[in-house]
Structure formats: structure tokens, C-alpha cells
């Protein structure tokens, strides 16, 4: 995807139709925050990408995995509705353990593999945004303690949530990287 100025058109994947306006703006902002998140891993070994640098359980490879899984889950919600997020209201111990693994680089996983998966999910998201007939199409959120009862989210709202989640975790990643070796994303 190419970066654009507001209102310009952009192509998402090779051969994909150019899009403009709001969709181009949403994808440009998402691309910017994805870049900052990926940039925090530049030049790292797999061992460094899996290293905790604070009292938190977070590591750079794990943050990339988590953002990838979150983006994929929300894209599935746009496509399939609340059934894509089933289980959020009644998670089991096994579900919590599986989710905790999202935040770590596990044995056998590599930073390159995690980044490749993130790029794959990003392409799928970008292609979906380009192809959606209506950003106002909405689905009810599943029942969960953190969602207001009866609330619906449009595809636009989901995309804004993905952008916010990516930006928030890019900030976390920047702190982890600076704690790791002093490298900064900016400044």
C-alpha cells in the first residue's frame, strides 16, 4: 500500500483497484501505525524480539503477534458478525492461556515469521476495506463485560478500533525497544 495525502487514491495490493477518500485516509493512517510498530523490531534477533525489558510480560515479538491476532479477529467480525468473536464472554482457562501466548515469542517462532504473518493479515484488511460495499454496515457486539449491552459497531468503527489498537501497541513497542538497547522510533 502506498501512503497518500487526504483524498488521494491508493492501491492496496498489486493489481487491486485504487481507492480514495475516507477509505484511503483510514488505510494511510493504519499503514503509518503499522510501520511504527514494525520499525521497533528493526535489526533485532529472535532472542531480542522475545526478551522482556520491563516488569510487564510484553516483548516485541509478542506485541506483533497480539496486534496481528486482534486485527484478524476484528476483520473476521466485519465479515462474519459477532460469531467471529464468540467465546469472549465465557473464556476458559485454556482460552486465557492461549491468549497469553499471543504476547510472547514462543520456541520455534521467529521474528521474521511473525512479521510475515502480520503483513499477510494487513494485506487482507486492506483488501477488505477496498472491497467493502458500505463502511456503515454494522454488527452487534457479542455479550462481554467490556462491551455495552446491545451496542453495534460499523465497519468504520472497527477500523478505527484497529487503528487505535495498533497505535497504542506501537507506543508500547517503542518503550520496550528503548529499554532493550536504547533505540528509538523517533527522535
C-alpha positions in Angstrom: 0.0 0.0 0.0 1.3 3.5 -0.7 1.0 6.4 1.6 -1.3 9.2 0.4 -2.4 12.6 1.4 -6.0 13.0 2.3 -8.4 12.4 -0.6 -5.7 10.8 -2.8 -6.3 7.4 -4.2 -4.2 4.4 -3.3 -4.0 0.8 -4.4 -3.8 -1.8 -1.6 -2.4 -5.0 -3.1 -0.7 -5.5 -6.5 -3.5 -5.2 -9.1 -6.1 -4.1 -6.6 -8.3 -1.2 -7.6 -7.4 2.3 -6.5 -9.5 3.7 -3.7 -9.8 7.3 -2.5 -11.5 9.5 0.1 -12.2 8.2 3.5 -11.0 4.6 2.8 -7.7 5.9 1.6 -7.4 8.1 4.7 -8.2 5.2 7.0 -5.7 2.9 5.3 -3.0 5.5 5.2 -3.3 6.1 9.0 -3.3 2.4 9.6 -0.2 1.9 7.4 1.6 4.6 9.4 1.0 3.0 12.7 1.8 -0.5 11.4 5.1 1.0 10.1 5.9 2.4 13.6 5.1 -1.0 15.2 7.2 -2.9 12.7 10.0 -0.3 12.9 10.6 -1.1 16.6 11.9 -4.6 15.5 14.5 -3.4 13.0 17.7 -5.2 13.3 16.7 -7.4 16.2 17.5 -11.1 16.6 14.8 -13.6 17.5 16.2 -13.7 21.1 15.9 -9.9 21.4 12.4 -9.9 19.9 11.3 -12.3 22.7 13.1 -10.5 25.5 11.1 -8.8 28.3 12.6 -5.4 29.2 10.1 -4.3 31.8 8.1 -5.9 34.6 5.4 -6.4 32.0 5.1 -9.8 30.2 5.3 -7.9 26.9 8.0 -8.4 24.3 8.3 -7.0 20.8 7.6 -10.3 19.0 4.6 -10.9 21.3 3.2 -7.4 20.6 3.4 -8.1 16.9 1.6 -11.4 17.4 -1.1 -9.8 19.5 -1.8 -7.0 17.1 -1.9 -9.5 14.3 -4.4 -11.7 16.1 -6.5 -8.7 17.2 -6.6 -7.2 13.7 -7.6 -10.6 12.2 -10.3 -11.1 14.8 -11.8 -7.7 14.1 -11.7 -8.2 10.3 -13.4 -11.5 10.8 -16.1 -9.6 12.8 -16.6 -7.2 9.9 -17.0 -10.3 7.6 -19.0 -12.6 9.8 -20.5 -10.6 12.7 -20.5 -11.4 16.4 -19.9 -15.2 15.8 -16.3 -14.3 14.8 -15.7 -13.1 18.4 -17.5 -16.0 20.1 -16.1 -17.0 23.4 -15.2 -13.5 24.5 -17.9 -13.6 27.2 -17.1 -17.1 28.6 -13.4 -17.6 28.2 -12.0 -20.7 29.8 -8.6 -21.2 31.5 -7.4 -22.7 28.2 -8.6 -19.7 26.3 -6.7 -17.3 28.7 -3.6 -19.5 28.4 -3.8 -19.4 24.6 -4.3 -15.6 24.6 -1.3 -15.2 26.9 0.8 -16.9 24.3 -0.1 -14.1 21.9 2.1 -11.8 23.9 5.2 -14.0 23.8 7.6 -15.2 21.1 7.3 -19.0 21.6 10.0 -21.6 21.0 10.2 -22.2 17.2 8.7 -18.9 16.3 10.8 -16.3 14.6 10.6 -12.6 14.3 10.6 -12.9 10.5 7.7 -15.4 10.6 5.7 -13.1 13.0 6.3 -10.1 10.7 5.3 -12.1 7.6 2.1 -13.2 9.2 1.4 -9.5 10.2 2.0 -8.4 6.6 -0.4 -11.1 5.4 -3.2 -10.0 7.8 -2.5 -6.4 6.9 -3.0 -7.2 3.1 -6.2 -8.9 3.9 -7.5 -6.0 5.9 -6.5 -3.5 3.2 -8.2 -5.6 0.5 -11.4 -5.9 2.6 -11.5 -2.1 3.2 -11.1 -1.6 -0.6 -13.9 -4.1 -1.4 -16.5 -3.3 1.4 -19.7 -2.1 -0.2 -20.5 0.1 2.9 -18.4 1.2 5.8 -21.7 1.9 7.7 -22.6 -1.9 7.7 -22.8 -2.9 11.4 -23.0 -6.0 13.5 -24.0 -6.3 17.2 -21.1 -6.8 19.5 -21.1 -10.1 21.4 -22.0 -10.1 25.0 -19.0 -9.3 27.1 -18.3 -7.3 30.3 -16.3 -4.7 28.3 -19.0 -4.1 25.6 -22.1 -2.1 26.4 -25.2 -4.3 26.1 -26.9 -4.0 22.7 -24.1 -1.9 21.1 -23.3 -2.3 17.4 -20.1 -1.4 15.6 -19.9 -0.4 12.0 -17.0 -1.5 9.7 -15.8 2.1 10.1 -15.8 1.9 13.9 -14.0 -1.5 13.8 -11.3 0.0 11.5 -10.9 3.0 13.9 -10.5 0.5 16.7 -7.9 -1.4 14.8 -6.0 1.9 14.2 -6.2 2.8 17.9 -5.1 -0.7 19.0 -2.1 -0.6 16.5 -1.1 2.9 17.6 -1.3 2.0 21.3 0.8 -1.1 20.9 3.3 0.8 18.7 3.8 3.1 21.7 4.3 0.1 24.0 6.8 -1.4 21.5 8.7 1.9 21.4 9.2 1.8 25.2 10.2 -1.9 25.1 12.8 -1.2 22.3 14.3 1.8 24.0 14.6 -0.3 27.2 16.2 -3.1 25.2 19.0 -1.2 23.5 18.3 2.5 23.6 17.0 2.6 20.0 14.0 4.9 19.4 11.4 5.1 16.7 11.5 8.9 16.7 13.9 11.5 18.0 
